[in-house]
Amino acid sequence: LEGPGGELADPEERPAARLGRARALRASSDLSPQRAATAASDYRVALLLTSREEWDTDSERIEDGASRNPYAAWEWASARRESGDYKGAAESHVLASIAFAEVGDKPRSVISNLDAGIDLAAVAASTGDANDVKEARTLLEKAIASTVAVEGRDVELLQRIIAKEGEARIALASILWSNGDKGAAEAQLGEACVRLDQLEADAQAREAARIKSGAMPPPKIQKLKFSIDDGVSAGEIGCSRFKSDKFLSESLRWPEVLRVKVDKLQKLGR
């Protein structure tokens, strides 16, 4: 698309081509910050090309593109986090949250907002600045509080919200601990563990009820690794797993700056 003859490509296929390459990059098992940056660039171009209105700025065109494809907006945000652009990732996750809310998808809007808070936690972890910690805390506490208002019949989606809430609480606890607010950090960590234990107990109870009823198990679908719907859920997350750097880096794709803070939290400052 960028080389000789690229201008001859069908305009209708350009967004899909960019989106396809970005998703292929993020689905790979060896996603480096450089490859993530390439994916983020592709997502940005795809959103620009998806816009169908005449806007004055690229920011307005991207917002319009996000409103037409909130999933791509969330993926763009996640690619920005994986590339090391934590502040930009937070902005894009907020954009995705707004786009999901506009189409009535509150669960994914809440997940996106929780992710934005985790991005800001990474900013705070990298700078150590008290103002960055305060900004992350404000957004995370607001996003966490919003989870109680989410309802629906999609049990798996609701389980992913609880899993993401637990992830957000531990991210918050890690930066609070490093910033010297030990009591608040321990409270967030404790609540995260309670919520994740409840999630696991509920999943086990549902599975036991399914077996007793003789119902067939749900089909196992391989995760694509790039979608908002591919996040960890019941049976894949628990408080003890946050002690594993492999889980943090591969399953949650947390940046190293935040993983280091979590490690210190798990060791309770030792």
Residue, then its C-alpha position, 0 to 999 in steps of 0.5 A: l500500500e505504501g510502495p509503487g502502485g499502492e495508490l492503485a489499491d481499491p479505496e474500500e480495501r485499504p482499511a481492511a488491509r491495514l486492520g488485517r496486518a495490525r491484527a496479524l502482528r498482534a496475534s503473533s507470539d513474538l510481539s516486540p515493541q517495534r512490531a507493536a508500534t507498526a501495528a499501532s500505526d496500521y490501526r491508526v491509518a485504518l481508523l482514519l480511512t474508516s471515517r466517512e465524514e469530512w472532518d477538519t482534523d485527523s483527531e476528528r476522523i479517528e474519532d469517527g472511525a472509532s465510532r464505526n469500529p470500537y473493536a479496532a479502537w480498543e485494539w489500537a489502544s492495546a497496541r500502543r500500550e505494547s509499543g510503550d506508548y502508555k499515555g497514548a494507550a490510555e487516550s485510545h482506550v478512553l476513545a474506545s470506551i466512548a465508542f462502545a458506550e455510543v452503540g449501547d455496549k456498556p460491558r465493553s465500554v467499562i472494560s476499555n475504561l479499566d484498561a485506560g486506568i491500567d495504562l495510566a498505572a504504567v505511566a505512573a510506574s515508569t515516572g514515579d511522579a505523584n501527580d501521575v499516580k493521582e491521575a491513575r488512581t482517579l481513573l481506576e477508582k472511577a472505572i472500578a466503581s462502574t463495574v457494579a452497574v453492568e448487567g446482562r445475560d452474557v455470563e462469559l462477558l460479565q466474567r471478563i469484566i470481573a477479571k479485568e476489575g481484579e487486574a485493575r485493582i492489582a495495578l492500582a495496588s502496585i502503584l499505591w504501594s510503591n508510592g508509600d500508601k501501604g494501607a490503600a494498596e493492601a485494601q485494593l489487593g485484598e478486594a481484588c483477591v476476594r473478587l477473583d476468588q468469587l469469580e473462580a467459585d462461581a465458575q466452578a459452581r456453574e460447571a458442576a451444575r452443567i455436569k449434573s444436568g447432563a448439558m454439553p460443555p460449551p465449545k472451546i474456541q481458540k483465542l485470537k490474541f488481539s480482540i477485546d473478547d480474548g482477555v483472561s476470564a474465569g479459570e484463567i486468572g487468580c490472585s496467585r497468578f499475579k506472582s508469575d511474570k510469565f502470566l503478567s507478560e504473556s497473558l495480560r501483556w503488561p509492560e515491564v515497568l508495571r510488572v516490577k511494581v507488582d512484584k514488589l507488591q506481592k513481596l509486600g515490600r521485602 
